[in-house]
Amino acid sequence: MAAKPLAELIDDCIAPALAAQGFAGRAIVSLWPEIVGERLGARSRPLKIDWPRRRPAPGEASEPATLVVRVESAFALEMQQLGPLVIERVNTHLGWRAVGKLVLKQGPVAAPAPPKPAPVLDAASAARVEQQVSPIADEGLRDALARLGRAVALETRKRSHDTAS
């Protein structure tokens, strides 16, 4: 049995929950900050897409859906002003005019997880890497090899401290 990427398995698990909220896939939910921008994405989350109940008659244009977004109360006015831009960005991402209206629901939005601090290499290991690359004359190559050496030293240290293996 071949190994599968975790993303393929997650899609199968969360697809029914997303479909119940009107999302065809996880793209809008998972890529929300990239779609609307980091500033809007940090203070809002898409909740669901309400699709029109009736089907259009033959030759009649279909009605676009309504995107329901949870937004922090202090940020709701700005989001309302940027609503047409948000609709345009979502439709551009989807590739067709799927969303025609934006409904805002005020409430708390979970803050994104803070990034983990970059691991720091101890002074002795850093000095050892610098000493090993110091004979290299080309400055660009020396810097690249020093970065590689520091990354390898950090990974080696991480593996030696990892008790799960």
C-alpha positions in Angstrom: 0.0 0.0 0.0 1.5 3.3 -1.1 1.7 6.2 1.3 -0.8 9.0 0.7 -0.4 12.7 1.5 -2.3 13.7 4.6 -4.2 16.4 2.6 -5.9 13.6 0.6 -7.1 11.9 3.7 -8.3 15.1 5.3 -10.3 16.0 2.3 -12.3 12.8 2.5 -12.9 13.3 6.2 -14.1 16.9 6.1 -15.9 16.9 2.8 -19.3 16.0 4.3 -19.1 18.7 6.9 -18.1 21.3 4.3 -20.9 20.1 1.9 -23.4 20.6 4.7 -22.3 24.3 4.9 -22.5 24.7 1.1 -18.8 24.5 0.3 -17.9 22.3 -2.6 -14.4 21.9 -1.2 -12.1 23.1 1.5 -10.4 25.8 -0.7 -12.4 28.8 0.5 -12.1 27.8 4.2 -8.5 26.8 4.2 -7.3 29.6 1.8 -9.4 32.4 3.3 -6.4 34.6 4.3 -4.9 34.2 0.9 -8.2 35.0 -0.9 -9.2 38.1 1.1 -5.8 39.2 2.4 -4.0 38.7 5.7 -5.7 41.6 7.4 -9.3 40.6 6.6 -8.4 36.9 7.0 -7.2 37.3 10.6 -10.5 38.9 11.7 -13.1 36.9 9.7 -13.9 33.3 8.8 -16.3 32.0 6.2 -19.2 30.1 7.8 -21.3 28.8 4.9 -22.6 29.5 1.4 -26.3 29.7 1.0 -27.3 28.6 -2.5 -30.6 29.6 -4.0 -33.5 27.2 -3.3 -35.0 27.2 -6.8 -33.4 26.2 -10.0 -33.5 28.6 -12.9 -35.8 28.0 -15.8 -34.2 27.1 -19.1 -32.6 30.2 -20.5 -32.8 32.1 -17.2 -29.6 33.1 -15.5 -29.0 31.4 -12.1 -29.0 33.5 -9.0 -25.6 33.7 -7.2 -25.1 32.4 -3.7 -24.8 34.2 -0.4 -21.6 33.9 1.5 -22.0 34.1 5.3 -18.9 35.3 7.1 -18.2 35.6 10.8 -16.4 38.8 11.6 -15.2 40.4 14.8 -17.6 43.1 15.9 -15.0 45.8 16.0 -14.1 45.0 12.4 -17.6 44.6 11.0 -17.9 48.1 9.5 -14.7 47.8 7.6 -15.7 44.3 6.3 -19.0 45.7 5.2 -17.3 48.5 3.3 -14.9 46.0 1.7 -17.8 43.5 0.9 -17.8 44.0 -2.9 -14.0 43.4 -3.0 -14.4 40.3 -0.9 -17.1 39.0 -3.2 -14.9 39.7 -6.2 -11.9 37.9 -4.7 -13.9 34.9 -3.8 -15.5 34.7 -7.3 -12.1 35.1 -8.9 -10.7 32.3 -6.7 -13.6 30.0 -7.7 -13.4 31.0 -11.3 -17.1 32.0 -11.8 -19.7 34.3 -10.3 -20.8 32.0 -7.5 -21.2 34.5 -4.8 -23.4 37.6 -5.2 -24.1 38.7 -1.7 -22.2 38.9 1.6 -23.9 38.5 5.0 -21.9 39.3 8.1 -22.4 37.6 11.4 -20.7 39.3 14.3 -18.9 37.2 16.8 -15.5 36.1 18.0 -13.1 34.8 15.5 -10.4 32.4 16.7 -7.0 33.9 16.4 -4.6 32.1 14.1 -2.0 30.1 15.9 1.2 32.1 16.5 4.2 30.9 14.5 6.6 28.8 16.4 9.9 30.6 17.1 12.7 29.6 14.9 15.0 27.1 16.7 18.4 28.6 17.7 21.6 26.8 17.2 24.0 26.8 20.2 27.1 28.9 19.9 29.5 26.0 19.8 27.7 24.3 16.8 27.4 27.6 15.0 31.2 28.3 15.5 32.0 24.8 14.3 30.0 25.4 11.1 31.6 28.8 10.5 35.1 27.2 11.0 34.3 24.5 8.5 33.2 26.9 5.7 35.8 29.6 6.4 38.3 28.3 3.8 35.8 28.8 0.9 36.7 31.8 -1.1 33.4 32.5 -2.9 31.3 34.5 -0.4 27.9 33.4 -1.9 28.9 29.7 -1.8 30.3 30.1 1.7 27.1 31.7 3.0 24.9 29.0 1.3 27.0 26.2 2.8 26.9 27.9 6.2 23.1 28.0 6.1 23.0 24.4 5.0 25.4 23.5 7.8 23.3 25.3 10.5 20.2 23.6 9.2 21.8 20.2 9.3 23.1 20.8 12.8 19.6 21.9 14.0 18.0 18.8 12.4 20.6 16.5 14.0 20.0 18.1 17.4 16.3 17.8 16.9 16.5 14.1 16.1 18.8 13.4 19.1 16.2 15.1 21.4 13.2 13.4 19.7 11.9 10.5 21.9 9.2 9.4 19.5 11.5 7.5 17.2 
